[in-house]
Amino acid sequence: MILNRFLIISFLASVVAVAMGAGCSSAAPDADASRQKMVMTADDEPTFEVAAIYPLDQATQDGTLPFIALPGGAPMETPCLERSRKAKQWTTANPEVIEVLTSKASEISDSLMKWIRAELADDETRSAMSSWRAEMYDNAMVVRHYNTDDVRFSADQLCITDNLHMLPADREVVTTLLGATAFSVLSETAMDPEAVKAVVQAGRKNRMQVKPVPTFPRAKDEKGKPMFRKGRALFVAPDGTLVPQKDVPRPKDRPVFELQFKAPKGVFAAVGVMPKSRFAAASAPLECQLNLIFDDMTPRAPLCLGSNQLGFGVAMADNPGEVLVRAATTDATSERTIPFDSTVMIQVGGRGFAWVTPKQLEEGAELRVETLILHPDDKVVEADLKKFSYKK
């Protein structure tokens, strides 16, 4: 049982996944009924909080969360957080989210196009896409969110070490992915036919549908009735002029100015990050110290600010030059045998880290400690959060 000197952690209420949507175009064309049935009503959209939303340098189809992002948003390869595909994903109509992502439309277009060039093109066709741009549909925006309170460091993590006591300043904890299940790629000039063919075929291999938008549609008047000239049907050329059928190229020879993408699992072009106030660190070992008696393994906490989330106990080790140190939070305990006058890191579950330097005493040990806690009980600052909520 932890004594009063060891302050108990009370976890913050879960910040459950929320609807976020990104929109840069009005609506996905030809949306089928089955997909429309999956769209949640506005009343169903939960509230969620993130510190900020950033466009990804390159979009992704990988929905695994959470992760530590490098500058640009790509996941850090070094093992760090427990990752899961159990994040919640849904379609959103939240106008605040749509507005945020619409304001970043240029960066999101660049993000999607960089992904298309990397994943759906080859060296021969990539250069032909320089004038292409991407637009997401407002009614096909999706958010994928992992409950912030469930974020944990993995047992094999290597991002917090003996030498690195905090995530680098340019790293972010990503808990949210934003993207779309449908979007368009457009060009002011006719797209290169070989590039179009390559993207369509590569999209099929990636389990998505890529469809060129037909040109030369039937011309219709303001009442929606087909137009004729001298009894012959008229068609609309890409420049807006009306032409008879004899001047309409064969389907395979018609220019393409737009490709429509449908990706059932979504393509993500932006991220939402966890506030840095979810970490609490104490890094003054000369101030954060406590004297402990051997074999009193009840966790005791140093009194310095920021260290009271971890408790410590000590016991004699087999080697008289070492001491057994136990560190504990309310939900995990860890032990390490540490040589006197050496500093060793102890990871306590997925939330706590302690760098302990024991000094030998006659009947115990003096511990000098530095600590890092994920999700401290009193450190989430409301000003650090952007709240998205949408109810009718």
Number of C-alpha atoms within 10 A of each C-alpha: 8 16 12 10 13 23 19 17 16 11 11 14 8 11 17 17 23 29 29 34 31 36 30 23 18 12 16 21 12 6 13 9 8 8 12 12 9 10 17 14 14 16 9 14 22 17 16 22 23 21 17 15 20 19 26 23 19 23 27 21 15 12 21 18 24 28 25 23 19 15 13 14 22 16 18 15 11 11 17 20 21 17 17 12 12 13 19 16 21 19 29 29 24 22 17 16 23 22 16 16 28 20 14 18 20 15 19 30 23 21 23 28 22 17 20 22 19 14 14 21 23 15 9 10 18 17 13 17 18 10 12 19 19 24 25 31 22 27 25 29 33 28 27 28 29 25 19 26 16 15 22 18 23 17 14 11 15 14 20 18 16 13 8 10 19 16 16 11 7 9 15 21 24 27 25 32 34 30 32 29 22 28 30 23 20 20 16 10 13 15 19 15 15 12 18 22 15 16 22 22 15 19 21 12 11 13 12 19 18 23 16 17 13 14 18 22 12 18 20 15 9 6 6 8 10 13 15 17 10 7 7 12 17 24 24 18 19 16 7 10 11 19 19 17 14 11 12 17 12 8 10 9 9 16 20 20 20 23 22 19 23 21 17 14 17 25 26 29 28 26 24 24 23 23 22 19 18 19 18 22 20 19 18 15 16 11 15 21 21 19 19 21 16 19 13 13 19 18 23 25 24 22 14 15 14 20 25 22 25 27 25 26 25 28 20 18 15 10 11 10 12 19 23 21 23 21 26 27 24 15 11 13 18 16 16 16 18 21 19 19 15 12 18 18 20 24 26 22 17 19 19 27 26 28 23 26 21 27 17 17 13 7 12 20 24 18 27 22 26 24 26 24 24 21 25 22 16 14 15 17 11 12 9 16 18 15 14 18 18 20 12 7
